Structure formats: structure tokens, C-alpha cells
Amino acid sequence: MSERAERLRQARIKAGYRFASDAANALGVVASTYRAHENGQNDFELAEAELYGRKFNVDPLWLLKGTDRLPVGGVGYSLKMPEVDSPNAEIGASVTGRGRKIPVFGQAVGGLDGEFLMNGAVLYEVMAPPILSEISGAYAVSVSGDSMSPRYEDGEVCFVDPTRRVRKGDYVIAQIRLEEGGAPLAYVKKFVRHNNSELVLEQFNPPKELHFEAQTVQSVHYIALAGNA
């Protein structure tokens, strides 16, 4: 782990976020992206440091270089971490409120390229993240296998916005019906292109492109964020 990543981890813990996924949800960023910054797999730059600094109440320059800077216009960041009280929660009755639950689809074991049956069977339900709470038809899928590691890990939950237009480089879940009348297969991949002849998706592990004839494509939906549910 790099010194920069270690400073980010320390700031997150002292800000009161026990898990990296909790911090990612609070920040509104993809959990796997934040984890890659904190474990040193990917470096983060000033824009991310500014975001993390505001949320964790630390100087972004300290996150980047281990040094602080003078306040500008009388407003600055403090290197002093807020004290966190000891946990005082007790297990009680189920929490009810205005939150909305969405279904999670998938199965425990996927195919060679991480595909799984999308037959409508719901594994369980999770609370919709704020960015999807008002999206009609929002749902989630459980990642199967490590074909998209390190972006998405086995068992991670991807939250899907079926209304957003997909662009090159987006991460998507594509439903492909290879047999007439059969249940579609779902693939969590990186979007390359989709035209009248084919859909092309990118896979990370092992690296390759997947090509599907256009007439077999049922849907291609945008993954808004992911994490542990």
C-alpha cells in the first residue's frame, strides 16, 4: 500500500466510516473505484483528493503529499480528525421508513464469461441508493465470478439504471437471448459499441472482447454504482 493510500485509509477511519464501502456510499462514488484508491491499486489525483478531503475533513494536499496548506480566504482544511464516539447501537426492531427496495437478480455460479441466467428470479431485495430511489424499473444484479476483476468482484452488487443512455466506456449489464423462448443470459461488462449488426463488450479477466449478434440483444442497461449490499 502506498503512503497516499494509507493516508486515505486513516482519514476514512477517523471520519467514522468503518468500511470502505460505507465511505463510498456516503461520497456517492463507485465502491470499487474508492477501494482501488484506498488499497493503492489505482492512484487518485487532486479532484478526488478535494472530494475526499471535504468528506473526511482533511486537507487534500495532505492526502496527496502528506503536507498541509495555508487556508485560502480564511477557509481551509484541518488535519485534526474528529473524535468518534464508541458505538452505542443496540439490535432492535426492524427499521421502517420511506426507503425503497429494489430486487437483486443473479445466481451463485456463472458461466465461463461470468454470465448468469436472467430468468426473473429474485435473490433478495436491497434498499435502493439515493441516485436510484426515483428511477422507475431500477434493479440490481449480483456479480458472478471474477471476469471483471478488479472493477467488480464476485458477489458484489451492481445497481442498475435502465433509463440512462449508455455510452462507450460505461459499465453495463447486457441481456442476451441465444435461444428462442429461452431465458436471457446476463453479462456485466464494459460497453464498447452497439449497432445494427452486433453488440461488443469488453471483459477484463481474461482480457477479451465479446461479440453478440444484434438480434440476440434484449437490453443493455447502465450500471450506476456498485458495492456490498
Beta strands, then each sheet from edge to edge (+ up, - down):
strand 1: 101-105
strand 2: 116-117
strand 3: 122-127
strand 4: 139-142
strand 5: 157-161
strand 6: 171-176
strand 7: 185-194
strand 8: 198-204
strand 9: 207-213
strand 10: 217-227
sheet 1: 2+ 7- 6+ 10- 5+ 4- 1- 3+
sheet 2: 2+ 7- 8+ 9-
end
